[in-house]
Amino acid sequence: MRLAPHAGEWIDRSKQIEFGFEGQRYVGFAGDTVTSALWASEVSVLGRSFKYHRPRGVLSLANHDVNAMFQDGARLNVRADVTELIAGANWHAVNTTGGVAADRGRWMGKLAPFLPVGFYYKAFYSKRWFPRWERMFRKMAGLGTVDLNAPHVRTPKRYGFCDVLVIGAGPSGLAAALEAAQQGADVVIVDENARSGGSGTYQAGGEMERLEAVRALEAQVRAHPRVRMFNRTLAAAYYADHWVPLVEPGRITKMRAKAVVVASGAFEQPAVFHNNDLPGVMLASAAQRLAWRYGVAPGQRAVVLGANADAYRAALDMLERGIKVKALIDMRATHRCGALARELEVRGVEVIGASCVTEAVPDTDGARLAAVRVGPMPPAGMSVSHDRTRQIECDTLLMSVGWAPAANLLYQAGTAMRYDTHVEQFVPERLPDGVFACGRVNGVHTFESKLQDGRRAGAQAAGHVGAAALSDGKVSFAIAAEPESPSHAWPIVPHPAGKNFVDFDEDLQLKDFENAVQEGFDNIELLKRFSTNGMGPSQGKHSNMNGLRILARLTGKAPQEVGTTTARPFFHPVPMALLAGRGFNPERRTPIHAQHERLGAKWMPAGVWQRPEYYAVAGKDRARCIQEEVQAVRTGVGMIDVGTLGKLEARGPQAAQFLERVYVSKYAGLKPGMTRYALMCDEAGVVIDDGVVARLSDDHFYFTTTTSGAAAIYRELSRLNTIWGLDCGIVNVTGAYAAINLAGPYSRAVLAKLVDLDLSSETFPYLGIRVTGIALGANRVPARLMRVGFVGEWGYEIHIPAEYGAALWSAIQEAGKEFGIRPFGVEAQRLLRLEKGHVIVSQDTDGLTTPRDAAMEWAVKMDKPFFVGQRSLQAIDSQPQPQRLVGFALDDGVKNEALRECHLAIEGTEIAGRVTSVSWSETLQKTIGLAFVRPAMATPGTRIRFRLSDGTMVSATVVPTPFYDPDNARQKDAAPAHATAPREETA
């Protein structure tokens, strides 16, 4: 099937590439697509249709259909028409059972009468039968199979800028780019194809000069110093302010342009007749691409079905490339292609006017076109009587009956379109500022007019960005009117046997549209959703225009009245890996990061921060290291970096009033020098954050937030402050301060070495805050000391300017040596707080948890005039409580490591709650945890059961919290001011 070489072909015949398809080995050339190489090897059945599993071959060869969609391992849902050969690939058609040739799903066609349009909306309501139907259809219909072992592909992104972005490198796009550059604009031109030139590389019409003119124009564009050209690059969408994502095989460029020229061309549309999906029936442009670009014959004996001059030129191209054309069937009664028709007749081609193809006749295997039946063109909506048709033997039918503009990006930009009956397509009526259109998408189809229209658009775009010496950006370019319509108004022939497909992706026939309208779905958007027209992978590129015409005819409306469906990004499918990119997740480190590294920290993410999970010790596993860190805090002294906490300041006469509004507790009466727990809810009464509020003076508050919530809380507080207009300012000082929590029985003794301050409970009580100096070598650095603790021991949070964080860590380490001081990580901290029954917001709460659910009613002061979420909490309090957070413990000594967070609490056979936190506590010698349960189960002493991952059950008892030191004596009572740890503990 290979044709003789020619100068403009895209393949390199000196480089052979071997590949596989359906278990057979084939050879193609470098530059071939998978489809062109298979067609050259006389493989005509490339896939199976979505619904009926009918054999499918080449249709558009341009990514406008998915007749040939393949998979090779992790390479999923690859469009073979536009995917170049990969050496060693082993492709298989998707959506088949037993291979494309012997697909066992082909019997689905026999069930077509039982699967009318919309059957899925009507047949699957039975709770008994639906699961079975669902499994069957999920297995039989669909695309490729996800490979769960596929490697994680990380792709880069970049940002680009230009004066004029030209989308489409066909004749009009090339002309636009060159004109804009010549007038001084910085131009980027992109095209999704492997090479530039568009239709100018394959629609010669027998005139080789046309192909050579386009190649010369492309050379001029590439040589121009103000033009950057990108092939294999898809302009995937249009966003505000001329922001266009350019998708390349391995990356996305976020292009920001000052003006955009859309020269995206048009999609050739298929005719609708019986068996129009047979392999061998293809669009004329597909046959021209095969012949000119890839040197492949679409067939040996061709018939052309046409309704425009492009059909005659396609026939001439086939003859030029040595392919026999038996007949050209023109659906029109009159036309202006007399000279072209005479040329065809001179070369032995029968030209049949006012006629149509009523049926494609398959060969004996039903897998390839063998003949077409031709008859007189009937009135719209009427079938052709079989006795008025004749049969023409052929193996290829080329359809050239019309075009649909590739206007998706114009619609996304906000272009107002109108239906132009002269060209039978939608054209731009009003373009947004800075957006221009040219070529076929603008309703201009003849070759010279496309070049002129491109020059006009390029000059106007250059004028818009101020690059051209034009006062108003308006340039006069005379564009000749189209001599005749390039599209037939009704290229649709009914047939009593059906199988006349409108949407090849979805196996939608003409009668499906008729049935949908009959059932009341007579709006273009409703019709789309009920019939699924245009909802397949091709997104209606080959079906929307015919679907629109059918709806207009059935409802008695004009196409303008019917309108088009909404065009949403993306223009073509974009791989998820490209959308995900490389994962530019910010990563923050505290000023003490290097010290943690030297101490053997094992890192974990906490929001955007990196925090030590635990500190590794040679010869000890993770669990032992964590338990030893816990014991160091309980029996001696430990230190943890808490600089990741959000740290905010509120200053001003109304700062206290502001905090009263955003937190559920009271702060107006808080004395300077004291702190108070702070719980925050949203408008729905859901817990969203907590921390500590410290009052430094009457108009100065310093408060903390959770690590992961710092940025979001600051944004929300700034928003509320703007709305309320209170006389106070909010400052985010998270990065300005380092913070260390020093905790344990000997923490007071360690801190006393560094500060000149009375640390006794009488002078510095529990929940107090003091501003003092702390000795760091020869310097005395201002510090804020808070006597608070998350871990349940006497302790201090020491907040200091960030630049002194590392020095403070070293100073505390040195001061604590004699007490056996030990750093502890996040996991030890979580266990220590669990022993105290303290809640971690977002671990022990979720997006629906209220303070009452979390057993935190004590923090909510409903007698305040107002706080965020108050009204919702009032309404919630009047309703039965759905769940409550309780402490639980397994029987003494039971250590069940299989019990995890999110395991379900079961009462009888029903789900009654879930575990939020659980761990073995060596301090208490039992497994403890927190769980949401039904209120009736929340009474201490109640036995509850949890279901493990393997289905087994484990019993526990609801117990009061705190589990450890319930009277909180260890945080409040006097700790040793001066003591020395036993030598063995130090060791």
CORKALIN-V432276 format. One record per helix or strand. SS is the DSSP state (A for helix, B for strand). FROM is the first residue (numbers start at 0). TO is the last residue. If there is no record, write none. Layout:
# CORKALIN-V432276
SS_FROM_TO / SS_FROM_TO
This chain:
# CORKALIN-V432276
B_1_1 / B_11_20 / B_23_29 / B_32_32 / A_33_39 / B_46_47 / B_54_55 / B_68_71 / B_74_78 / B_83_83 / B_89_92 / A_103_113 / A_118_122 / A_129_139 / B_155_166 / A_170_181 / B_186_189 / A_197_200 / A_207_222 / B_226_229 / B_233_234 / B_238_238 / B_242_247 / B_250_261 / B_265_267 / B_271_271 / B_273_273 / B_280_282 / A_283_292 / B_295_295 / B_300_305 / A_308_319 / B_323_329 / A_337_345 / B_349_351 / B_354_361 / B_368_375 / B_382_382 / A_385_387 / B_389_392 / B_395_399 / B_402_404 / A_407_412 / B_415_419 / B_424_429 / B_434_436 / A_438_441 / A_446_463 / B_491_491 / B_493_493 / B_500_502 / B_507_508 / A_509_517 / A_523_530 / A_543_554 / A_558_561 / A_575_579 / B_587_587 / A_592_597 / B_600_605 / B_608_614 / A_621_634 / B_637_640 / B_645_650 / A_654_661 / B_673_680 / B_686_696 / B_699_704 / A_709_723 / B_728_731 / A_733_735 / B_736_742 / A_746_751 / B_754_754 / B_767_775 / B_778_785 / B_794_800 / A_801_814 / A_816_818 / B_821_822 / A_825_834 / A_856_858 / A_869_876 / B_883_888 / B_903_906 / B_909_920 / B_925_932 / A_934_936 / B_942_946 / B_952_958 / A_968_971 / A_982_985
